[in-house]
Amino acid sequence: MRFMAPALCLLLSLLALPLRAADRLDIVPRVAVVSAFEPEWKVLKADLGDPRSHFVNGVEFVTGTLAGRQVVLFLSGVSMVNAAMTVQLALDRFDVTGIVVTGIAGGVDPSLKIGDVTVAAQWGQYLEAVFAREADGKFLPPPWTKTPFPNYGMIFPAEVGVRSAKVPLEKRFWFEADAGMLAAAAKIGAIDLKRCTAEQACLHGTPRLVVGGNGVSGAAFVDNAPFREYVYKTFNARVLDMESAAVALVAFANGVPFIAFRSLSDLAGGDQGANEIRTFFQLASDNSAVVVQRFLTLWTPPR
């Protein structure tokens, strides 16, 4: 049985390796470019050089080059849990040097228009909340809860607990975009963005890139004018979506640089008529993708 010893030793040594080393699918340092929907990444995927697909748990990760950078593209899936789960899966299986989110969002800042591309400086989970009981016409959260923001009816937004390599556990609401990434985004300046769809539905003005401010995310599609106004006033938010803050939390926990580019496909209930997401979904996706490719030429990954 002596001939079995080397093989057994090798097996035991592999089992002792951490997951990120043992199951890594690619050893090249790459920027992770993440979208939620298929239409959001099809432009980027079409421009990918030397593409190669990897599949893990039903998720397709496509490696290659984009705008001169080594990247891995993938879909997070819609909403917070999917986004957190899939991004962590990417971090475990690839050598990720930075995380870039690209896609659509709802605008809540009245100064922004459909087609604009936003790059928030920080993201919060605005639907991480206490739903308070009502008594004598008032909503009263439990006395032991911390409620740092004004409520919307029974909804009292709260901070979330997060663990990281630096801190065993801390409560926080905001998760910042990487300062170097934000600085690179600010260098993009004027950029040509679409104002008409393939069907010739055109926006009234020319879309623009807006860097800075706040973004919020939660597991709800918002199409309600009063709630939109509440989100704008309470969080000074420019934009809301269903994934970016979850990705920001995962990036923070893992110590990986993060930034999100979100183009407005609708106004989250602030539209004069019906919600226009179906009309401007692809236009917004394309505008975000154009900005992301320009960003990749300006930002140098840390390694």
Sequence and secondary structure as in RCSB ss.txt:
>XXXX:A:sequence
MRFMAPALCLLLSLLALPLRAADRLDIVPRVAVVSAFEPEWKVLKADLGDPRSHFVNGVEFVTGTLAGRQVVLFL
SGVSMVNAAMTVQLALDRFDVTGIVVTGIAGGVDPSLKIGDVTVAAQWGQYLEAVFAREADGKFLPPPWTKTPFP
NYGMIFPAEVGVRSAKVPLEKRFWFEADAGMLAAAAKIGAIDLKRCTAEQACLHGTPRLVVGGNGVSGAAFVDNA
PFREYVYKTFNARVLDMESAAVALVAFANGVPFIAFRSLSDLAGGDQGANEIRTFFQLASDNSAVVVQRFLTLWT
PPR
>XXXX:A:secstr
 GGGHHHHHHHHHHHHS HHHHT SEEEEEEEEEESSHHHHHHHHHT EEEEEEEETTEEEEEEEETTEEEEEEE
  SSHHHHHHHHHHHHHHEEEEEEEEEEEEEE STT  TT EEE SEEEETT EEE EEETTEEE  TT    S 
 BTTEEE  EEE  SS S EEESEEE  HHHHHHHHT  S     B TT  B SS   EEE SEEEE SS    H
HHHHHHHHHH EEEEESSHHHHHHHHHHHT  EEEEEEEEE TT SSSS  HHHHHHHHHHHHHHHHHHHHHH  
   
